[in-house]
Amino acid sequence: MSIVPLPVFEEDADPSRRDALTLEEQLEKLEAPETIVVKFGALKLVGEYKQAGGIKAGCGSKLVARTHRGTELVEMLTTTCSNSGCGKSIGRDEMLEYIENSGGKNYPFHTNGRVLRIATTDDLGRMDSLRSRIDEQIRTSRSLVEEHHLAMKIVDVEPILGEELLTFYYLSEDRIDFRGLVTSLASKYATRIEMRQVGARDEARLVADYEKCGQHCCCKNFLKVLSPVSMRTAKQQKQTLDPKKISGRCGRLMCCLRYEDQTYRELKKNLPHKKTRVGTEEGPGIVIDGKILTQLVLVELENDKRRIAVPIEELLDPETCPRPWEEVHVPEEPKPKHNRNRNRSKKAKQNKSPDEKQGAEGKKKKKRRRRRRRKKQSDGNADKS
């Protein structure tokens, strides 16, 4: 069944009667960019190329370009001019600054090339057919490696659209004389052969897909310069030292350990070193450990050997810091004894039982009687005399 386009109303066809322009009219008003930034190749190389003229493409478009390797199918990233009409366009100074911060001379950036045209369906189909042969080319090359008795492993094969070059990526620990292998491959495929040695990280960039975090491998997704990661970085971030948990698909330490390394270094400079004497509100002590992210210091007090966590903002001079155990407590003045005895007698009286109270009253009466008798006897003796 053929597709028949719907008729366009006269009001929609007339730009003066419409509020907005169509996409085709907007594209016609845009000026073609002078340079286009693209990525190409299995290793995602980046290039800034001038165009042949009149190319107006958007970000993500497939283009055909002449690079330093030959005619290739490339993907447009952005433009470096302000008149392209795209909100994602950047200035060339910003792009060069990004390249400098991302690796400088080691960043895979090229300018020797030209964008020829927008890729057609024939170009895309031809590239798909070339990629479908990669598995067979890998098997053939590995069999040739065994015939030449070479200590190397073919990792991947990369064709280009123009078929001027066929790149073989191999993994090897030593330098290898592969001139015989190159001759066999050139006679087999009738094209220029390039052998490129890669490491374990580049192998993961070529053949890996997802990492244990659930995201695409950083080396395959956006990283262009693969710097080595040391075990010191993992120790500084208090990571587990189990190699199985901090290693990536390549068998090396994960690249993401480097992302926060600079921040950890700057924060660690604020913390005092271990076994340093510091002062706190509870007295001087010795630094046992420190937490980089929370900026806390674990201090063992000199007085009672207690361990407390102190923020670095609250650390004091150990010589002038407070010493709570040396504070003098003034004793209270003792109360007079008679007051104390009166209070005791009152309390004793209040706490006595009824029987005890009656016994005490009887004793008092007996004392009074004795006093009276003694007084009478003394008065009678005085009269006799």
C-alpha positions as CSV (number, residue, x, y, z in Angstrom):
1,M,0.0,0.0,0.0
2,S,1.5,3.3,-1.1
3,I,1.6,6.3,1.3
4,V,-0.2,9.4,0.0
5,P,0.7,12.7,1.6
6,L,-2.3,14.7,2.9
7,P,-3.1,18.0,1.2
8,V,-1.8,21.1,2.9
9,F,-4.4,23.9,3.5
10,E,-3.7,27.2,1.9
11,E,-3.6,29.0,5.3
12,D,-0.9,26.6,6.6
13,A,1.1,26.9,3.3
14,D,1.2,30.7,3.5
15,P,3.8,31.8,6.1
16,S,2.1,35.2,6.6
17,R,-1.0,33.5,8.0
18,R,0.8,31.2,10.5
19,D,2.2,32.0,14.0
20,A,5.3,29.8,13.7
21,L,7.6,28.5,10.9
22,T,7.8,24.9,10.0
23,L,11.0,22.9,10.7
24,E,12.0,23.1,7.1
25,E,11.7,26.9,7.1
26,Q,13.6,27.1,10.3
27,L,16.4,25.0,8.9
28,E,16.6,27.2,5.8
29,K,17.2,30.3,7.9
30,L,20.1,28.7,9.8
31,E,23.6,29.4,8.7
32,A,25.9,26.4,8.1
33,P,28.6,26.0,10.8
34,E,32.2,26.5,9.9
35,T,33.5,23.6,11.9
36,I,31.9,20.4,13.3
37,V,33.1,18.4,16.3
38,V,32.7,14.6,15.7
39,K,33.7,11.3,17.3
40,F,34.8,8.3,15.3
41,G,36.5,4.9,15.6
42,A,36.2,2.1,18.1
43,L,38.2,4.1,20.7
44,K,35.9,7.1,20.3
45,L,38.5,9.6,18.9
46,V,37.4,13.2,18.7
47,G,38.1,15.6,15.8
48,E,37.2,19.1,14.8
49,Y,36.9,19.3,11.0
50,K,35.8,22.0,8.5
51,Q,32.9,21.0,6.4
52,A,32.7,20.8,2.6
53,G,29.9,23.4,2.6
54,G,26.2,23.7,3.2
55,I,25.9,20.9,5.8
56,K,23.3,21.7,8.5
57,A,23.1,18.8,10.8
58,G,22.0,18.4,14.4
59,C,23.8,16.8,17.4
60,G,23.9,13.0,17.0
61,S,23.7,13.0,13.2
62,K,25.7,10.5,11.2
63,L,28.2,12.1,8.8
64,V,30.8,10.9,6.3
65,A,34.2,12.5,6.9
66,R,37.7,12.2,5.6
67,T,40.0,11.6,8.7
68,H,43.7,10.9,9.1
69,R,42.8,7.2,8.6
70,G,40.5,7.4,5.6
71,T,36.8,7.8,4.8
72,E,34.9,7.1,7.9
73,L,31.4,7.2,9.3
74,V,31.4,9.7,12.2
75,E,28.9,11.0,14.7
76,M,28.4,14.7,15.3
77,L,28.9,16.0,18.8
78,T,28.5,19.8,18.5
79,T,29.5,22.9,16.6
80,T,32.1,25.4,17.7
81,C,30.4,28.5,16.2
82,S,27.6,30.7,17.6
83,N,25.6,31.1,14.4
84,S,24.6,27.4,14.0
85,G,21.3,27.9,15.8
86,C,21.8,25.0,18.2
87,G,21.6,25.6,22.0
88,K,24.3,23.0,22.5
89,S,26.9,24.8,20.5
90,I,30.0,25.8,22.4
91,G,32.9,28.2,21.7
92,R,36.2,26.9,20.5
93,D,37.9,28.3,23.6
94,E,35.6,26.3,25.9
95,M,36.3,23.1,23.9
96,L,40.1,23.6,24.1
97,E,39.9,24.3,27.8
98,Y,37.9,21.0,28.3
99,I,40.5,19.1,26.3
100,E,43.3,20.6,28.4
101,N,41.6,19.7,31.6
102,S,40.8,16.2,30.4
103,G,44.3,15.1,29.5
104,G,46.0,17.8,27.4
105,K,48.4,16.2,24.9
106,N,47.2,12.7,25.7
107,Y,43.6,13.6,24.7
108,P,42.8,11.9,21.3
109,F,42.0,15.1,19.5
110,H,42.5,15.6,15.7
111,T,42.0,18.5,13.3
112,N,43.5,17.0,10.1
113,G,40.3,16.1,8.2
114,R,37.1,17.4,6.6
115,V,33.4,16.6,6.9
116,L,32.1,15.6,3.4
117,R,28.4,15.0,3.7
118,I,25.5,13.7,5.7
119,A,25.4,9.9,5.8
120,T,22.8,8.3,3.6
121,T,21.0,5.0,4.1
122,D,23.4,3.4,1.6
123,D,26.4,4.5,3.8
124,L,24.7,3.1,7.0
125,G,23.9,-0.2,5.3
126,R,27.4,-0.5,3.9
127,M,28.9,0.1,7.4
128,D,26.6,-2.5,8.9
129,S,27.8,-5.1,6.4
130,L,31.4,-4.3,7.2
131,R,30.8,-4.7,10.9
132,S,29.0,-8.1,10.3
133,R,32.4,-9.5,9.1
134,I,34.2,-8.6,12.3
135,D,33.6,-12.0,14.0
136,E,34.9,-13.9,11.0
137,Q,38.0,-11.6,10.7
138,I,38.8,-12.2,14.4
139,R,38.6,-15.9,14.0
140,T,40.8,-15.8,10.9
141,S,43.4,-13.6,12.4
142,R,43.6,-15.7,15.6
143,S,44.2,-18.8,13.5
144,L,47.0,-17.0,11.6
145,V,48.6,-15.9,14.9
146,E,48.7,-19.6,15.9
147,E,50.3,-20.5,12.6
148,H,53.1,-17.9,13.1
149,H,53.5,-18.9,16.8
150,L,53.1,-15.4,18.2
151,A,52.5,-14.7,21.9
152,M,49.6,-12.3,21.3
153,K,45.8,-12.2,21.5
154,I,43.6,-10.5,18.9
155,V,41.0,-8.5,20.8
156,D,39.0,-6.6,18.1
157,V,39.0,-5.6,14.5
158,E,37.9,-2.2,13.2
159,P,37.0,-1.5,9.5
160,I,36.2,1.9,8.1
161,L,33.7,3.0,5.6
162,G,36.1,3.5,2.7
163,E,37.9,0.1,3.4
164,E,41.3,1.8,3.0
165,L,42.4,0.5,6.4
166,L,41.7,-2.5,8.6
167,T,42.9,-2.1,12.2
168,F,43.7,-5.1,14.4
169,Y,43.9,-4.5,18.2
170,Y,46.0,-7.1,20.0
171,L,47.0,-7.8,23.6
172,S,50.6,-8.8,24.4
173,E,53.0,-8.4,27.3
174,D,56.2,-8.1,25.1
175,R,57.1,-6.5,21.8
176,I,56.4,-8.9,18.9
177,D,57.7,-9.1,15.3
178,F,54.5,-9.5,13.4
179,R,55.7,-8.6,9.9
180,G,54.9,-12.1,8.6
181,L,51.4,-11.9,10.1
182,V,50.8,-8.5,8.5
183,T,51.8,-9.9,5.1
184,S,49.4,-12.8,5.5
185,L,46.5,-10.5,6.6
186,A,47.2,-8.0,3.7
187,S,47.1,-10.8,1.1
188,K,43.9,-12.1,2.7
189,Y,41.9,-8.9,2.8
190,A,43.7,-6.8,0.1
191,T,43.9,-3.6,2.1
192,R,46.3,-1.8,4.4
193,I,46.7,-3.5,7.7
194,E,47.5,-1.7,11.0
195,M,48.4,-3.6,14.2
196,R,47.8,-1.6,17.4
197,Q,48.9,-2.9,20.8
198,V,46.5,-2.2,23.7
199,G,46.5,-2.8,27.4
200,A,44.0,-4.3,29.7
201,R,42.0,-1.1,30.1
202,D,41.9,-0.5,26.3
203,E,40.6,-4.1,25.9
204,A,37.7,-3.3,28.3
205,R,37.1,-0.2,26.3
206,L,36.7,-2.2,23.1
207,V,34.7,-5.2,24.2
208,A,33.2,-4.4,27.6
209,D,29.6,-3.2,28.0
210,Y,28.3,-2.7,31.6
211,E,30.0,-2.4,34.9
212,K,28.9,-3.8,38.3
213,C,27.3,-0.4,39.1
214,G,24.8,-1.0,36.4
215,Q,26.1,1.8,34.1
216,H,28.2,1.6,30.9
217,C,31.9,1.3,31.5
218,C,33.4,4.7,32.0
219,C,36.3,3.8,29.6
220,K,33.8,3.0,26.9
221,N,31.3,5.8,27.6
222,F,33.2,9.0,28.1
223,L,36.8,8.6,29.4
224,K,39.4,9.4,26.8
225,V,42.6,9.3,28.8
226,L,42.9,6.2,31.1
227,S,45.3,7.1,33.9
228,P,46.6,4.5,36.3
229,V,44.9,4.1,39.7
230,S,47.1,3.2,42.7
231,M,46.1,1.3,45.9
232,R,46.9,4.4,47.9
233,T,43.8,6.0,46.4
234,A,41.6,3.2,47.7
235,K,43.2,3.3,51.1
236,Q,42.7,7.1,51.4
237,Q,39.0,6.7,50.6
238,K,38.7,4.0,53.3
239,Q,37.6,1.5,50.6
240,T,37.8,-2.2,51.1
241,L,41.2,-3.7,50.0
242,D,39.6,-6.8,48.5
243,P,40.7,-6.7,44.8
244,K,37.5,-8.4,43.7
245,K,35.3,-5.6,45.0
246,I,37.3,-2.6,43.7
247,S,38.4,-4.0,40.4
248,G,36.6,-3.4,37.1
249,R,36.1,-5.5,34.0
250,C,39.7,-5.0,33.0
251,G,41.0,-6.6,36.2
252,R,42.6,-3.3,37.3
253,L,41.4,-0.9,40.0
254,M,38.2,0.9,38.9
255,C,38.6,4.3,37.2
256,C,35.9,5.9,39.4
257,L,38.3,5.8,42.4
258,R,40.1,8.7,40.7
259,Y,37.1,11.0,40.5
260,E,37.1,12.0,44.2
261,D,40.8,11.6,44.8
262,Q,41.6,15.3,44.5
263,T,38.8,16.2,46.9
264,Y,40.1,13.7,49.4
265,R,43.6,15.1,49.2
266,E,42.4,18.7,49.8
267,L,40.3,17.7,52.8
268,K,43.0,15.5,54.3
269,K,45.3,18.6,54.5
270,N,42.9,20.1,57.1
271,L,43.3,17.2,59.5
272,P,46.1,16.9,62.0
273,H,48.5,14.0,61.6
274,K,48.2,10.9,63.8
275,K,50.0,11.0,67.2
276,T,49.8,14.8,67.2
277,R,49.0,16.5,70.6
278,V,46.0,18.7,70.4
279,G,43.7,20.5,72.8
280,T,39.9,20.0,73.4
281,E,37.3,21.4,75.8
282,E,37.9,18.4,78.0
283,G,41.7,18.7,78.1
284,P,44.7,17.8,75.9
285,G,45.0,14.5,74.0
286,I,46.6,12.6,71.2
287,V,45.1,12.2,67.7
288,I,44.3,8.5,67.1
289,D,42.4,8.7,63.8
290,G,40.6,11.2,61.5
291,K,37.5,11.1,59.2
292,I,38.2,12.9,56.0
293,L,34.7,13.6,54.7
294,T,33.1,14.5,58.1
295,Q,36.2,16.4,59.2
296,L,36.2,14.7,62.6
297,V,39.3,13.8,64.7
298,L,39.4,10.9,67.2
299,V,41.3,12.1,70.3
300,E,42.5,10.1,73.3
301,L,42.5,12.3,76.4
302,E,45.7,12.3,78.5
303,N,43.8,12.5,81.8
304,D,41.5,9.5,81.8
305,K,42.3,7.8,78.4
306,R,38.8,8.4,77.1
307,R,38.3,8.7,73.3
308,I,36.2,11.5,71.9
309,A,35.3,12.7,68.4
310,V,36.0,16.4,68.0
311,P,35.4,18.6,64.8
312,I,38.5,20.2,63.6
313,E,36.9,23.7,64.2
314,E,36.8,23.0,67.9
315,L,40.5,21.9,68.3
316,L,42.5,24.1,70.7
317,D,46.1,24.7,71.7
318,P,47.1,21.9,74.0
319,E,49.0,24.2,76.4
320,T,46.2,26.7,76.9
321,C,43.1,24.4,76.6
322,P,40.9,23.9,79.7
323,R,41.7,21.2,82.3
324,P,38.5,20.4,84.1
325,W,40.2,18.0,86.6
326,E,42.4,20.8,88.0
327,E,39.5,23.1,89.0
328,V,39.5,23.9,92.8
329,H,36.2,23.2,94.6
330,V,35.7,25.5,97.7
331,P,34.3,23.3,100.6
332,E,31.1,24.6,102.4
333,E,31.5,26.0,106.0
334,P,30.5,23.6,108.7
335,K,27.4,24.5,110.7
336,P,27.6,25.2,114.5
337,K,27.5,22.1,116.7
338,H,24.7,23.3,119.0
339,N,22.5,23.9,116.0
340,R,23.4,20.5,114.8
341,N,22.6,18.9,118.2
342,R,19.3,20.7,118.4
343,N,18.3,19.5,115.0
344,R,19.3,16.0,115.9
345,S,17.3,16.1,119.2
346,K,14.3,17.5,117.4
347,K,14.5,14.9,114.7
348,A,15.0,12.2,117.4
349,K,11.9,13.4,119.2
350,Q,9.9,13.4,116.1
351,N,11.0,9.9,115.1
352,K,10.2,8.3,118.6
353,S,7.3,6.0,119.0
354,P,4.5,6.7,121.6
355,D,5.9,4.1,124.1
356,E,9.4,5.6,124.0
357,K,7.9,9.0,124.6
358,Q,6.0,7.8,127.7
359,G,9.2,6.2,129.1
360,A,11.1,9.4,128.6
361,E,8.4,11.4,130.5
362,G,8.5,8.9,133.4
363,K,12.3,9.3,133.7
364,K,11.9,13.1,133.8
365,K,9.4,12.9,136.7
366,K,11.7,10.6,138.7
367,K,14.5,13.1,138.3
368,R,12.3,15.9,139.5
369,R,11.3,13.9,142.7
370,R,14.9,13.2,143.5
371,R,15.7,16.8,143.2
372,R,12.9,17.7,145.6
373,R,14.0,15.1,148.1
374,R,17.6,16.3,148.0
375,K,16.4,19.9,148.5
376,K,14.2,18.9,151.5
377,Q,17.1,17.0,153.1
378,S,19.5,19.9,152.6
379,D,16.9,22.3,154.2
380,G,16.4,20.0,157.2
381,N,20.1,19.7,157.9
382,A,20.4,23.5,157.8
383,D,17.6,23.9,160.5
384,K,19.2,21.4,162.9
385,S,22.5,23.2,162.7
